[in-house]
Amino acid sequence: MTFTPISNMLTNAEPILWAAALLAFFRVRKQLALPALGVFLAVRMAGAFLLTGMRLHLIPGSSGSHSTSFYTQWVTYLLGCVALFFALQELFVNMMSPFPGLKRVGLVGFRWAAAVSLVLSLSSVVTLASASSIHDHLAAIFSQIAISFSVLALSLLAFLMVSIHALGFSYKNRVFGLCLGLTLLVAMDLLVNGLRVSSAMEWPAQVAPIVIMAALLIWIGFLAVPEPVKKEMPAPVSSALMWNDLAQELGPNNTQPVPQSGFLQNVESVVDRVLAKNSLPG
């Protein structure tokens, strides 16, 4: 079964949907407080309009220029990845705001993981030096960067999707809709770029416009519907709060004395009681 007619139709409509998603975002941008997400939507919208204009020969001088479309596609995609990195960081900060300790530790780990992924992806500069042309070489490098970023983004999105209910967000919340749409988009990018490196299969590129359309419609729908009130966190101390206390006490900026109710203080008191009970008489 071929998806070519459907994918071509959806590809031509893609710029309009990116513009609709950006307009829906601007309507609620003050409530979301996620400026990097707006930059991501704007970059992807601009790339979609440019590529569609080149494909339909609406931009002067773009007819038959494979090099122009190649660089336009990858430059806008990589710029979108940079904006998406900061958007994911903003989403993480937004969702982890009740746990400042875990938020600080998580941000440090997230940035280190991003640095390691970038270094690993750039290894293709050496390993793929025997590519037949400069375009093939650059495409391989860009694909490796895209794969590494997609894995990193999917890991964070999986964590956010799994923990979203425990953090007090309902599945009707805009944050969940944004995470769901991004998960579809990043998973499709990973599939397309991964198979581009390993094989010559064409069906992921044909399915990609359908998945992008689904992600954009999810964003537009969640941004258009009024957001439900966020549920308050339960009062009892949970394991998440204990881990948050631990992260705060181990944090580099912790100059205050450890409170009596902290997680480490509780562990220390238990150890002291055990040692006192089992100590030998002098």
ABEGO torsion letter per residue (X at the ends): XBAAAAAAAAAAAAAAAAAAAAAAAAAAAAAAGBAAAAAAAAAAAAAAAAAAAAAAGABBGABGBAAAAAAAAAAAAAAAAAAAAAAAAAAAAAAAAABAAAAAAAAAAAAAAAAAAAAAAAAAAAAAAABABAAAAAAAAAAAAAAAAAAAAAAAAAAAAAAAAAAGBBAABAAAAAAAAAAAAAAAAAAAAAAAAABABAAAAAAAAAAAAAAAAAAAAAAABBBBBBBBBBABBBAAAAAAAAAAAABAABABBBBAABAAAAAAAAAAAAAAAABBBX
